[in-house]
Amino acid sequence: QVQLVESGGGLVQAGGSLRLSCAASGRTFSNHAMGWFRQAPGKEREFVAAISWSGRSTDYGDSAKGRFTISRDNAKNTVYLQMNSLKPEDTAVYYCAQALVRDLVVLTTSLYDKWGQGTQVTVSS
């Protein structure tokens, strides 16, 4: 049984930083690309970042480019999202997701088959 457990969310002032973690279990972590998504109240789910199985390839949504960094530690079965220069519009529930594939070149949102429960990030102005 695959489990993804996010942590690290909270309340932060604009301009601050947070690091989210997602601990995975239940299948071989290094066989899967990982991603972060977010959803704000009343808005659709938004792609934030993705990382290939090895960590050598990453991809970012427009809102994350230049401010967020995704990384992974396969020895710890954990993926991270370092978020810097946070803005009030970053306020959302952030979800970790695990894909069926290893590489980003073939990865689409529909290929994420496992999702965490989410962690709330609130950025105050």
Phi and psi in degrees as GROMACS dihedral restraints (atoms count N, CA, C in turn):
[ dihedral_restraints ]
;  ai    aj    ak    al  type     phi  dphi    fc
    3     4     5     6     1   -78.7    20    10
    4     5     6     7     1   134.5    20    10
    6     7     8     9     1  -130.6    20    10
    7     8     9    10     1   136.6    20    10
    9    10    11    12     1  -123.4    20    10
   10    11    12    13     1   122.5    20    10
   12    13    14    15     1  -123.1    20    10
   13    14    15    16     1   112.4    20    10
   15    16    17    18     1   -86.2    20    10
   16    17    18    19     1   152.7    20    10
   18    19    20    21     1  -154.0    20    10
   19    20    21    22     1   167.6    20    10
   21    22    23    24     1   103.3    20    10
   22    23    24    25     1    -6.2    20    10
   24    25    26    27     1   -71.2    20    10
   25    26    27    28     1   171.8    20    10
   27    28    29    30     1   162.2    20    10
   28    29    30    31     1  -165.1    20    10
   30    31    32    33     1  -103.0    20    10
   31    32    33    34     1   130.6    20    10
   33    34    35    36     1  -142.8    20    10
   34    35    36    37     1   151.0    20    10
   36    37    38    39     1   -79.3    20    10
   37    38    39    40     1   155.0    20    10
   39    40    41    42     1   -55.7    20    10
   40    41    42    43     1   136.9    20    10
   42    43    44    45     1    93.3    20    10
   43    44    45    46     1   -11.9    20    10
   45    46    47    48     1   -83.7    20    10
   46    47    48    49     1  -174.0    20    10
   48    49    50    51     1  -132.6    20    10
   49    50    51    52     1   153.0    20    10
   51    52    53    54     1  -143.2    20    10
   52    53    54    55     1   152.2    20    10
   54    55    56    57     1  -123.0    20    10
   55    56    57    58     1   119.2    20    10
   57    58    59    60     1   -91.1    20    10
   58    59    60    61     1   146.1    20    10
   60    61    62    63     1  -124.8    20    10
   61    62    63    64     1   151.1    20    10
   63    64    65    66     1  -138.2    20    10
   64    65    66    67     1   112.7    20    10
   66    67    68    69     1   -94.9    20    10
   67    68    69    70     1   127.2    20    10
   69    70    71    72     1  -110.5    20    10
   70    71    72    73     1   147.9    20    10
   72    73    74    75     1  -150.6    20    10
   73    74    75    76     1   160.2    20    10
   75    76    77    78     1   108.7    20    10
   76    77    78    79     1   -21.5    20    10
   78    79    80    81     1  -154.7    20    10
   79    80    81    82     1   166.8    20    10
   81    82    83    84     1   -63.6    20    10
   82    83    84    85     1   109.8    20    10
   84    85    86    87     1   -57.8    20    10
   85    86    87    88     1   -41.6    20    10
   87    88    89    90     1   -73.0    20    10
   88    89    90    91     1    -2.5    20    10
   90    91    92    93     1   -88.0    20    10
   91    92    93    94     1     0.9    20    10
   93    94    95    96     1  -135.3    20    10
   94    95    96    97     1   134.6    20    10
   96    97    98    99     1   -67.4    20    10
   97    98    99   100     1   155.4    20    10
   99   100   101   102     1  -128.9    20    10
  100   101   102   103     1   153.7    20    10
  102   103   104   105     1  -143.8    20    10
  103   104   105   106     1   163.1    20    10
  105   106   107   108     1  -121.9    20    10
  106   107   108   109     1   137.3    20    10
  108   109   110   111     1  -130.2    20    10
  109   110   111   112     1   165.4    20    10
  111   112   113   114     1  -143.8    20    10
  112   113   114   115     1   157.0    20    10
  114   115   116   117     1  -143.8    20    10
  115   116   117   118     1   120.9    20    10
  117   118   119   120     1   -93.9    20    10
  118   119   120   121     1   156.8    20    10
  120   121   122   123     1   -56.3    20    10
  121   122   123   124     1   129.7    20    10
  123   124   125   126     1    77.6    20    10
  124   125   126   127     1     4.3    20    10
  126   127   128   129     1  -120.0    20    10
  127   128   129   130     1   161.9    20    10
  129   130   131   132     1   -76.2    20    10
  130   131   132   133     1   157.6    20    10
  132   133   134   135     1   -61.4    20    10
  133   134   135   136     1   139.5    20    10
  135   136   137   138     1  -124.2    20    10
  136   137   138   139     1   135.4    20    10
  138   139   140   141     1   -71.1    20    10
  139   140   141   142     1   133.4    20    10
  141   142   143   144     1  -109.1    20    10
  142   143   144   145     1   -54.9    20    10
  144   145   146   147     1  -162.7    20    10
  145   146   147   148     1   157.5    20    10
  147   148   149   150     1  -143.3    20    10
  148   149   150   151     1   156.5    20    10
  150   151   152   153     1  -142.8    20    10
  151   152   153   154     1   139.1    20    10
  153   154   155   156     1   -73.0    20    10
  154   155   156   157     1   172.4    20    10
  156   157   158   159     1   -59.1    20    10
  157   158   159   160     1   -33.4    20    10
  159   160   161   162     1   -89.0    20    10
  160   161   162   163     1   -17.9    20    10
  162   163   164   165     1    89.6    20    10
  163   164   165   166     1    -3.7    20    10
  165   166   167   168     1   -78.9    20    10
  166   167   168   169     1   -21.7    20    10
  168   169   170   171     1  -118.7    20    10
  169   170   171   172     1   135.1    20    10
  171   172   173   174     1  -134.8    20    10
  172   173   174   175     1   159.8    20    10
  174   175   176   177     1  -146.1    20    10
  175   176   177   178     1   146.8    20    10
  177   178   179   180     1  -134.2    20    10
  178   179   180   181     1   145.6    20    10
  180   181   182   183     1   -73.3    20    10
  181   182   183   184     1   161.3    20    10
  183   184   185   186     1   -57.6    20    10
  184   185   186   187     1   -35.7    20    10
  186   187   188   189     1   -71.7    20    10
  187   188   189   190     1   -18.2    20    10
  189   190   191   192     1  -100.0    20    10
  190   191   192   193     1   -19.4    20    10
  192   193   194   195     1   -60.2    20    10
  193   194   195   196     1   129.9    20    10
  195   196   197   198     1    85.1    20    10
  196   197   198   199     1   -11.9    20    10
  198   199   200   201     1  -121.7    20    10
  199   200   201   202     1   -32.6    20    10
  201   202   203   204     1  -109.3    20    10
  202   203   204   205     1   150.1    20    10
  204   205   206   207     1  -134.7    20    10
  205   206   207   208     1   126.0    20    10
  207   208   209   210     1   -98.3    20    10
  208   209   210   211     1   142.1    20    10
  210   211   212   213     1  -150.4    20    10
  211   212   213   214     1   168.4    20    10
  213   214   215   216     1  -146.4    20    10
  214   215   216   217     1   153.5    20    10
  216   217   218   219     1  -126.4    20    10
  217   218   219   220     1   100.8    20    10
  219   220   221   222     1   -66.5    20    10
  220   221   222   223     1   -25.9    20    10
  222   223   224   225     1   -69.5    20    10
  223   224   225   226     1   -25.8    20    10
  225   226   227   228     1  -106.0    20    10
  226   227   228   229     1     2.5    20    10
  228   229   230   231     1    53.3    20    10
  229   230   231   232     1    43.4    20    10
  231   232   233   234     1  -135.2    20    10
  232   233   234   235     1   140.4    20    10
  234   235   236   237     1  -117.2    20    10
  235   236   237   238     1   146.6    20    10
  237   238   239   240     1  -123.7    20    10
  238   239   240   241     1   156.0    20    10
  240   241   242   243     1  -134.7    20    10
  241   242   243   244     1   107.3    20    10
  243   244   245   246     1   -87.8    20    10
  244   245   246   247     1   122.3    20    10
  246   247   248   249     1  -118.0    20    10
  247   248   249   250     1   118.2    20    10
  249   250   251   252     1  -116.1    20    10
  250   251   252   253     1   163.9    20    10
  252   253   254   255     1    49.8    20    10
  253   254   255   256     1    48.5    20    10
  255   256   257   258     1   -65.8    20    10
  256   257   258   259     1   146.3    20    10
  258   259   260   261     1  -121.4    20    10
  259   260   261   262     1   156.7    20    10
  261   262   263   264     1   -55.3    20    10
  262   263   264   265     1   -32.4    20    10
  264   265   266   267     1   -72.0    20    10
  265   266   267   268     1    -5.7    20    10
  267   268   269   270     1   -81.9    20    10
  268   269   270   271     1    -6.5    20    10
  270   271   272   273     1   -60.7    20    10
  271   272   273   274     1   123.7    20    10
  273   274   275   276     1  -177.5    20    10
  274   275   276   277     1   171.0    20    10
  276   277   278   279     1   -89.0    20    10
  277   278   279   280     1   128.2    20    10
  279   280   281   282     1  -103.3    20    10
  280   281   282   283     1   130.3    20    10
  282   283   284   285     1  -117.5    20    10
  283   284   285   286     1   137.0    20    10
  285   286   287   288     1   -92.0    20    10
  286   287   288   289     1   144.2    20    10
  288   289   290   291     1  -141.3    20    10
  289   290   291   292     1   148.2    20    10
  291   292   293   294     1  -115.9    20    10
  292   293   294   295     1   133.9    20    10
  294   295   296   297     1   -95.9    20    10
  295   296   297   298     1   162.4    20    10
  297   298   299   300     1   -78.6    20    10
  298   299   300   301     1   -15.4    20    10
  300   301   302   303     1  -113.5    20    10
  301   302   303   304     1   167.7    20    10
  303   304   305   306     1   -95.7    20    10
  304   305   306   307     1   -31.9    20    10
  306   307   308   309     1  -109.5    20    10
  307   308   309   310     1   153.1    20    10
  309   310   311   312     1   -78.7    20    10
  310   311   312   313     1   -22.3    20    10
  312   313   314   315     1   -62.8    20    10
  313   314   315   316     1   -27.1    20    10
  315   316   317   318     1  -108.5    20    10
  316   317   318   319     1     6.7    20    10
  318   319   320   321     1   -86.6    20    10
  319   320   321   322     1   125.9    20    10
  321   322   323   324     1  -124.7    20    10
  322   323   324   325     1   163.9    20    10
  324   325   326   327     1   -55.9    20    10
  325   326   327   328     1   -34.1    20    10
  327   328   329   330     1   -67.0    20    10
  328   329   330   331     1   -14.7    20    10
  330   331   332   333     1   -90.4    20    10
  331   332   333   334     1    -0.1    20    10
  333   334   335   336     1   -82.8    20    10
  334   335   336   337     1   118.6    20    10
  336   337   338   339     1  -111.7    20    10
  337   338   339   340     1   -11.2    20    10
  339   340   341   342     1  -127.3    20    10
  340   341   342   343     1   138.5    20    10
  342   343   344   345     1  -133.5    20    10
  343   344   345   346     1   146.1    20    10
  345   346   347   348     1   -82.3    20    10
  346   347   348   349     1  -178.6    20    10
  348   349   350   351     1   -86.5    20    10
  349   350   351   352     1   -13.6    20    10
  351   352   353   354     1    96.1    20    10
  352   353   354   355     1   153.0    20    10
  354   355   356   357     1  -135.5    20    10
  355   356   357   358     1   135.5    20    10
  357   358   359   360     1   -81.1    20    10
  358   359   360   361     1   131.4    20    10
  360   361   362   363     1  -118.9    20    10
  361   362   363   364     1   124.4    20    10
  363   364   365   366     1  -124.6    20    10
  364   365   366   367     1   124.1    20    10
  366   367   368   369     1  -112.9    20    10
  367   368   369   370     1   118.3    20    10
  369   370   371   372     1   -92.7    20    10
  370   371   372   373     1   149.1    20    10
